[in-house]
Amino acid sequence: MNEKINIGIMGFGHIGRYIYENASNSDSFEVKVISDIGNIESLQYLLNNNLRNKNIDVSIDNNCFIFENKKTQFIHGVSPGDVPWDALGVDWVIDATGKFLNKEILSKHISTGAKKVILASLPDNDLDNLIIPGINEADAKVNDQIISVGSSTTNAFAIMLKILNKFNKIKTSTITTVHSYTSDQPLLDTANFDLKRSRSAAKNIIPNTNLSSKWIEKVLPEFKNKIFSAALNVPVQFGSLLDMTTIFEKDFKNEDEVNNIVKEKSNETPDLLKYIADPIVSSDVIGMKESVVFDSFGTLKVGKNMVKTLAWYDNGYNHASRILDVIKLYEGLES
C-alpha cells in the first residue's frame, strides 16, 4: 500500500485514544477526523496523559490535534449520521463509542460518506462480518461494509480454542474473564436497573455476562454448544485475565504438552500470541499488543483429559492493534 489509509474515529474513550496512538505511529494510516461529545481541550488532556510515558505531546491548533506535524480535525459528533465523512476525506470510520451496536444505526456512517465501518466491540446483531485476526481472515469479503472485530476477550478466547483444539479435540471449554473495570461502571454505588452494575467498580468484584462464546460459535461453528463464557469485573484499571477450563476428548500426559504447543504457535504468530515463562501479574501486560499473553505458570492438568490455562491481555491497547490489522486486511483485498 503506497497511499495512507484515511480513518475517522467516533468515540474517544480509551480504545479510541489507543487507536489514535497506534495509527499515528504507523506509516499505513492517517487519522483525518476525531468525533466525540467532549470538548477538544479535555480530550487533549486525556490523550497526553495516555501518551506521557512515551514522551509524546499532542497540541491543539485551530480545533485540530497536532501530533508530530500530523493534523487531525476534531468534530463534535454525537451519533452515526452526524459527521460528513466523505467531505472530510475519511474512508474508514471506527465506531468506538460502545453505544451503537446494530447494523441499522451503524449504516448511517455509510449514508454520510464512509466507505466502510469498523465496530470496536461486539454487536447486538449480525453485521456484514465479524473478523478475528488469526481465526477467520479468509472470510473477509470486498463488499463487506460494516464489520466487527469483536472484543479483546473474544479474540483471546478464540485463539486459545483454535490452538488447544489442534492439540487435542475439545469436548467442552469454559472461560471466566477476570476483567478490569470499564467506563460504563460507576465508581460509587448508584441506581441502575442492572442491580449488580449499580455497585462500585472501585471496591467490588462484580459478576457480569460475557457474549464471547455466542459470537465465537458463529465464527467457529465447530464449537457450537461446546463453549461458555462469563466475566468478573474487578477493581483493576487495565490488564485482564482469561481463566479457561478445557475438557478434551482424549487423555494427555502433562502440562508440558499443552505449554509446548502454545509456545510453538507463538513462534508462528508472534504478533498475536506471546508465550511467557516468567511469573507475571496484570500490570505487566499493559501496553502489550498481542491478543494473548500465555502464562505458562498457570497451566494445570486436572484428571486425565482436563486442563486449566491462564492467558493475560491488555484489553485496550491490544484491541486497538487488532482493529487496525483488520482495516489493513480489507485494504489488501481491494488493492
N, C-alpha and C positions, 0 to 999 in steps of 0.2 A: 504494500500500500504506500503510494507516494504522497498522496494528499492526506491531511489530517481529517479525522472523523469529528464532525461538529456535533456536540452534545449540549443539551439543556437539562438542568436538574430542577425538579419541582419538589420542594421539601428539603430544608437544610438543617435537619437534625444530625445526629452523629453519623448515620450512614451517608447522608448527603455530603457532609463535610469530608468524610473519608474518600468518597468518590471524587470530589473536587481535588483533594490532595494527590490521589493516585493518578488521576487523569492529567493534572497539571505537571506532574513529574514524568509524564510519558511523552515520547515523540509521536505517538499514534493519535492523540486526542487534542482537541481544542474545546474548552468549556466556554461556550458562547454566552449562555444565559443561566442565571440562578433565579428561581422564583420561590418566594416564601411569604408568609404572612407577617414575619417580623420586620424590624427596620434594619437597614444595612449596617448601622453602627454597632448594634447588638450582635449581629451575625459575624461582623469582622472581629469583634472581641472574642466570641466563642471559637471562631476559626483559628485565630492566632494562639489561643490557649491550647487548641489541639496540636498545633504545629510547633509550639515553643521549644520542645526538646530537640527539634531538628534544626533549630536556628533559622527558621524561615519566617518572614514577616509579610503579611498581606496588607496593603494600604488601600485607601479609597480615593478615587478621583472621578468627579462628575457622575456619581451614582454607579460607579463600576469598581469591582475589585481589581487591583493590580498585583500580579504575582510574577516576579522575575520578568518584567516587561510584557506579560501576557494580560490582556484586558478581558474581563467578564462582566457583562451588563447585569445589573440587578433589576428585577421586575417584582412588583408587589402583586403576586397572583395567589388566589385562594384555592381554586379548584380547576380540574381539567376544563378547557374551553376558555379560560381567562387570558391565555397568552398566545399571541400570533406567532407561532414558532417559525413558520416559513419566512415571514418578514424579517425575522431576527437571525436568519441563516442557520437554524437548527435542523438537523436531520433526525437525530435520535433524542427522544425525551426519556429520562429516567424518573419515574414517579416514585419518590422516596418518602412520601407523606405518611404512608401507613394507614391512610384513611380511605382511599379509593381503590376498591379491591375487585370490582366486577367489570366485565368487558364493556358493558354499555356505557358506563361513565368514563372509562379509560379511552374509549374510542373518540371522545371529544378532543383529545390531544391530536388525533389524526385529522379531525374536521377543522382544526385550527392550524394545520400545516405540517405537523410532524410526519415523517415517513414511517418511523417505527417507534414503538413504546416498549420500554422495559419496566416491569413492575419489580420493585426491590424487595418484595415479600411474597408470601403465598397468597393466591387469590381466593375469593369467595366461590367462584365458579370457573368453569373451563375457559381458558383464553385460547389464542391460536396455537400456543405451545408452552410447554414447561421444559426448560433445558437445564440439566445439571451437569456441569463440566466434569469429565471423567466417567460419565454414565451414558448419556444419550445424545452426544453432539451430532451423531449421524441423523437424528430425527429433525434437525433444523431444516426448514424449507425457505426458499427465497421469498415466497409470497406470505410468510408469517408477518403479521404487523404488530400484534400485541402479545408480548412474551413475558413469562415469569422466570426468574432464576431461583425460585423457591426461597428458602430461608437458610441461614447458616447451619441450623440443626438438620434440616432436610438434606443438605449437601453432605454433612458429616456422616449421617446415618446411612445414606445411600452408598457412599464409598465403602464404608465398613461392611455393609451387607454384600456388596459385589466381591470384595476381597475374601471374606470368610466363606462365601458360597462356592468360590472356586477351590478353596482349600478342602471343603467338606460340605456336601449339600445340606442346606439349612432346613430344619424341620419347623422351627419357630424362633423368633427373636423379638425381644422387647428392649426398649430404651427408656430411661428417665434422664432427661437433660437437666442437670443441675445448673440453672441458667442465671446469669447476672440479671438484676432488676432492669426493667425497661421504662421508657419515658412515659408510658401510659399508666404507670403505677404511682399512687400518692406516696409522698414521704411521711405524711402523718395520716392517721385514720381519718377517713372522710366517707360520707354517704355515697353508696354505689349500689345499683341493682344486683351486681355480682358481689355477694357479701364478702367472699374471701379477698376479692380485689379491692375491697374498701379498706383493707388493713395496710398499715405502714410497711412499705418496701424496705425501709431502713432498719427495721428491727424484727422482721419475721421471715421464716421460711414459709412460702405460700404455695400450696399445691395448685397446679394450673393444667389446663388442657394443652395438647400439642397435636397438630394435624399432620405432622411429617409422614406418618405411616399411611394416611389416606392418599396423599399425593404421590408417595413413592410407589404405591400399588399401581398407579396409572402409568408411571414411567417404567417400572419393572414389574410387569403383571405376574411374573412367576412367584412373587411374594404375596399375592392376594390371599387374604385371610390367614397369613402366617406371621404378620408383624403387628406390633402395638407400640405406641409412643405416648409418653406423659411428661410432665415438667414439674420441677420445683424451682420457683424463683427465690433466690437467696440474696442476702444483703451484701453483695459484691458488685462493684460498678462495672467492671469489664473482666472477661475471661469466663468461659463456661466449660462444662464437663459432660461428655456423653457416657453415661453408665449403662453398659449394654450386656445383656444376658442372652446367650445363643445356645440352642439345643440343635445338635447335628443329627443327621440320620445314621451316621456311622461313628463308632468309637474312635478315639485318637489317644496318643500316648501321653503327651505332656504339654506344658505351657510353651516350651521352646518351639514346638512345631507351629503353633499359632504365631508367635513372635517372629519366627523366621520368614513366614510367608508375607507378613506385613512389611518386614524390613526389605524383602526382595521387591515388593511392589513400590515401596518408597523410592527405590533407586530408579524405577521405571517412570514414575510420575512425581518428581521432586517438587513441582510447583503446587501440587495438590495434597501431598501426603508427606509428613515429616515423622521419622522414627526417632524416639528419644530413649536413650539408655541411661539417663540421669534422673534423680528424683526431682520432680518439678511440682509447682503449685500454680494456681490460677493466674497470678500476676506475671508469671514467666512467659505466658503465651501472648501477652498484649503486644500488638504490632506484628504478629506473625501472619503472613498472607495465606498460608496453607489452609485448606478446608479441614484437615485432620492433623492433629499433633498426637501421635500414638504414644501412650505411656506404657512402655514395656514392663515397668514395675507393677502395673495394675492387672496383669493377666493372671487369672486364677482358674485352674481346671476344677470342675465340680463333678464328681461321679465319673462315668465312662465317656459321656458324649456331650457334656455341657461346659461352656466357658464363659467367664465374666471378663470383659475387657473395658478399659478406660481410654477415652480419647478426648483431648482438650481442643478448644478452638476459641479464637478471639471474639467471634460473633459480631464483629463490626467491620474492622479493617479487612478481614479475610473476605467477607461477603462483598464489600466494595470491589475487591480484586476480581471476584468471580463475575460480577456484573459486567465489568469491562472486558473480561475474557469472552463473554457471550456476544457482546457487541462486535468484537473483532472476528469472532467465528462467523457471524452473519455477513459482515463486510467481505470476508474471504469468499463467501458463496457468490456474491454479486460481482466480484472483480474478474 
